[in-house]
Amino acid sequence: MSWVRIPPAAPAVCIVRKAMPIDERLDRLTERHEALTQSVEPMNHEIAQLAATAKQDGDNIRALARIAKIHERPIDDARGRRRCR
């Protein structure tokens, strides 16, 4: 194993740490990648659910707007006169 000397932060402080072998670094990166993938998968599912909910909400709002537009039109009674609201 090799050792890497990290430059001191202050003149009196010197930190020395062991350099991690490439195999260990790759293993750690692989583990981190797997952990991130596992945390992203549920988020993707939630995003899909939110998109579906937003689409349904939009459809419902458009339906309500059509109903409101229909009710804005004057209602004629049997004699052809407009009813007062």
Buried (B, 14 or more C-beta within 10 A) or exposed (E): EEEEEEEEEEEEEEEEEEEEEEEEEEEEEEEEEEEEEEEEEEEEEEEEEEEEEEEEEEEEEEEEEEEEEEEEEEEEEEEEEEEEE
